[in-house]
Amino acid sequence: MKFRVLIGPIVCVALAACGASKTHNTRPNDPYGSLSQSDIYVRKGIQYMEAGNYEVALQDLTKAAELDGRNSEAYNALAVLYQRLDQPADAEREFKKALSANSENFGVRNNYGRFLCGQGRYAEAMSQFREVIGSKLYNSPWIALTNAGICARSAGQNGEAEQYLRQALEYDPRFAPALIEMAELSRETGQGMSARAFLERYHAVAEPDPRSLWIGVETEAGLGNFHAARDYAKTLRSKFPNTKEAVQAKRYISVD
């Protein structure tokens, strides 16, 4: 199973908890406000990365790190960029630089944990997530708990995964990423009624997507409710016709 999601922002530029750099740009009408020059390059680099312009993103993020060698977010963003470029050695190097610059940057630890889990280094990944979860300075524990749950599922530790995901939902019962993970985990472990309940909760806070609709098809079919399974399959085929889930639904159950 692949580690599917990155939960939480790549960077938290300009938030007090991030420890922004000291030299600030104070030009009037500056769209970047009073960010440091290094942070401005981080923000620009992130925008280029999200737009798929990796070459310019790399230039801007490298410049950000050159301007401020203690800017943890610059290294964090570089690490994520190298992940997208499929350069894991470079990504890990930048993650370590980011943590060296600020060991309490929880966004970095979440991202680094995700990276390690994706590399199959589950014990190291869980160590990163647990450090985030255990810190009293971290004010969004449901994010790290969900990441830990996803990683535990990837490692085949379903019992541990369920514990983490339920803890995440104790903090935030409407946290969609934890809800969809619990829906799928429940379905996979033969808890059809539980899967249905979590899926309903997910759809109450998030729009249906190919993954959630496919979980619905399999859950309802497993419960013997073929009418509901057929409805999920029809929605998949009408809203997301070119997805693998729609193809699976067509083969799994007739909706004609």
C-alpha positions in Angstrom: 0.0 0.0 0.0 1.3 3.4 -0.9 1.4 6.3 1.6 -1.3 8.2 -0.1 -1.5 11.7 1.4 0.5 14.6 2.7 -1.7 16.0 5.5 -0.9 19.6 6.5 0.7 22.5 4.6 4.1 22.2 3.0 5.3 25.4 4.8 4.0 27.9 7.3 5.8 31.0 6.1 5.0 34.2 8.0 3.4 32.4 11.0 4.9 33.2 14.3 5.5 29.6 15.2 7.7 29.1 12.1 10.5 31.4 13.3 10.6 33.8 10.3 13.9 35.4 9.4 14.9 38.8 10.8 15.6 40.9 7.7 12.2 42.2 6.4 10.8 43.8 3.3 8.8 46.8 4.3 8.0 48.5 0.9 4.5 50.0 0.8 1.9 48.0 -1.1 4.1 45.0 -1.1 1.9 41.9 -1.7 4.2 39.9 0.5 3.7 42.2 3.5 6.7 42.2 5.9 8.1 38.8 5.0 11.9 38.5 5.0 13.6 38.3 1.6 14.3 34.6 2.2 10.6 33.9 3.1 9.5 35.7 0.0 11.6 33.4 -2.1 10.1 30.4 -0.2 6.6 31.6 -1.0 7.4 32.2 -4.6 9.1 28.8 -4.9 6.1 27.0 -3.4 3.8 28.8 -5.9 5.9 27.7 -8.8 6.2 24.1 -7.4 2.4 23.9 -7.1 2.1 25.1 -10.7 4.4 22.4 -11.9 7.3 24.8 -12.8 9.9 22.8 -10.9 12.9 24.5 -12.5 12.0 28.0 -11.4 10.8 26.6 -8.0 14.2 25.1 -7.5 16.0 28.3 -8.3 13.8 30.3 -5.9 14.0 27.9 -3.0 17.8 27.5 -3.4 18.0 31.3 -3.3 15.9 31.4 -0.1 18.3 29.0 1.6 21.2 31.1 0.5 19.7 34.2 1.9 19.0 32.6 5.3 20.8 29.4 6.2 18.6 29.0 9.2 15.3 29.2 7.3 13.9 25.8 8.1 11.0 26.3 5.7 13.3 26.8 2.7 14.9 23.4 3.3 11.5 21.9 4.0 10.1 23.1 0.7 13.3 22.0 -1.1 12.9 18.5 0.4 9.3 18.3 -0.9 10.4 19.5 -4.3 13.1 16.9 -4.5 10.5 14.3 -3.6 8.4 15.3 -6.5 11.5 15.2 -8.7 12.0 11.6 -7.5 15.4 12.4 -5.9 15.1 10.8 -2.5 18.7 11.3 -1.4 18.5 15.0 -2.0 15.1 15.2 -0.3 16.4 13.5 2.8 19.4 15.8 2.9 17.1 18.9 2.9 14.8 17.4 5.5 17.8 17.0 7.8 18.9 20.5 7.2 15.4 21.8 8.0 15.3 19.9 11.3 18.9 21.1 12.1 17.7 24.7 11.6 14.6 24.2 13.7 14.0 20.9 15.5 10.5 22.1 16.6 9.3 22.7 13.1 6.4 20.2 13.2 5.5 20.7 9.5 9.0 19.4 8.7 8.6 16.4 10.9 5.2 15.5 9.4 6.7 15.8 5.9 9.8 13.9 6.8 7.7 11.1 8.4 5.6 10.9 5.2 8.8 10.7 3.2 10.3 7.9 5.3 7.0 6.0 5.2 7.0 6.2 1.5 10.5 4.8 1.4 9.3 1.8 3.5 11.3 3.0 6.5 8.3 2.6 8.8 10.0 2.6 12.2 11.8 5.8 11.4 8.7 7.4 10.1 6.7 6.5 13.2 9.4 7.9 15.3 8.9 11.3 13.6 5.2 11.2 14.0 5.4 10.2 17.7 7.7 13.1 18.4 5.2 15.5 16.9 2.2 13.9 18.7 4.1 14.0 22.0 5.0 17.6 21.9 2.8 20.0 24.0 3.9 22.8 21.5 2.0 21.2 18.6 -1.6 22.4 18.4 -2.9 20.1 15.6 -2.3 16.6 16.9 -5.0 15.1 14.8 -2.9 15.8 11.7 0.1 13.8 13.0 -2.1 11.1 14.4 -3.7 10.6 11.0 -0.4 10.5 9.3 0.7 7.9 11.9 -2.4 5.9 11.2 -1.9 6.0 7.5 1.7 4.9 7.9 0.8 2.1 10.2 -1.7 0.9 7.6 1.1 1.0 5.0 3.2 -1.2 7.3 0.3 -3.7 7.7 -0.3 -2.7 11.3 -4.0 -2.3 11.1 -4.7 -2.5 14.9 -2.2 0.3 15.5 -3.5 2.3 12.6 -7.0 2.2 14.0 -5.8 3.4 17.4 -4.1 6.4 15.9 -7.0 7.3 13.6 -9.6 7.0 16.4 -7.4 9.3 18.5 -7.3 11.8 15.7 -11.1 11.7 15.5 -11.3 12.3 19.3 -9.5 15.6 18.7 -11.5 16.5 15.6 -14.5 14.3 14.8 -15.0 16.0 11.4 -11.4 15.6 10.1 -12.0 14.2 6.7 -8.7 12.5 6.1 -9.1 10.4 9.2 -12.7 9.6 8.4 -12.0 8.2 5.0 -9.1 6.2 6.3 -11.3 4.7 9.0 -14.0 3.9 6.4 -11.5 2.0 4.2 -9.8 0.3 7.1 -13.2 -0.8 8.5 -14.2 -2.2 5.1 -10.9 -4.0 4.6 -11.2 -5.7 8.1 -14.8 -6.8 7.5 -16.5 -4.2 9.6 -19.1 -3.2 7.0 -21.5 -1.3 9.3 -18.6 0.7 10.7 -17.3 1.4 7.2 -20.7 2.7 6.2 -20.9 5.0 9.2 -17.5 6.5 8.7 -18.2 7.0 5.0 -21.4 8.8 5.8 -19.5 11.0 8.2 -16.9 11.7 5.5 -19.5 12.7 3.0 -21.1 15.0 5.5 -17.9 17.1 5.6 -16.3 16.4 2.1 -17.5 16.1 -1.4 -17.6 12.6 -2.8 -14.5 11.6 -4.8 -13.5 8.5 -6.7 -11.9 6.9 -3.7 -14.9 7.5 -1.3 -17.4 6.4 -3.9 -15.5 3.2 -4.6 -15.4 2.4 -0.9 -19.1 2.9 -0.9 -19.6 0.4 -3.8 -17.6 -2.2 -2.0 -19.0 -1.6 1.4 -22.6 -1.7 0.3 -22.1 -4.8 -1.9 -20.3 -6.5 1.0 -23.4 -5.7 3.2 -25.7 -7.2 0.5 -27.2 -3.8 -0.2 -26.8 -3.9 -4.0 -29.2 -1.1 -4.6 -27.0 1.3 -2.7 -23.9 -0.2 -4.3 -25.4 0.4 -7.7 -26.1 4.0 -6.8 -22.5 4.6 -5.8 -21.4 3.0 -9.0 -23.6 5.1 -11.1 -22.3 8.3 -9.4 -18.7 7.1 -10.1 -19.4 6.5 -13.8 -21.3 9.8 -14.2 -19.0 12.2 -12.3 -15.6 10.5 -12.6 -15.9 8.4 -15.8 -12.1 8.4 -16.6 -10.9 7.2 -13.3 -9.7 3.7 -12.4 -12.4 3.5 -9.8 -15.1 4.0 -12.4 -13.7 1.2 -14.4 -13.6 -1.0 -11.4 -17.2 -0.1 -10.5 -18.3 -1.1 -14.0 -16.7 -4.5 -13.7 -17.8 -5.0 -10.2 -21.5 -4.4 -10.5 -23.9 -3.8 -13.4 -25.5 -0.4 -13.3 -27.3 -0.5 -16.6 
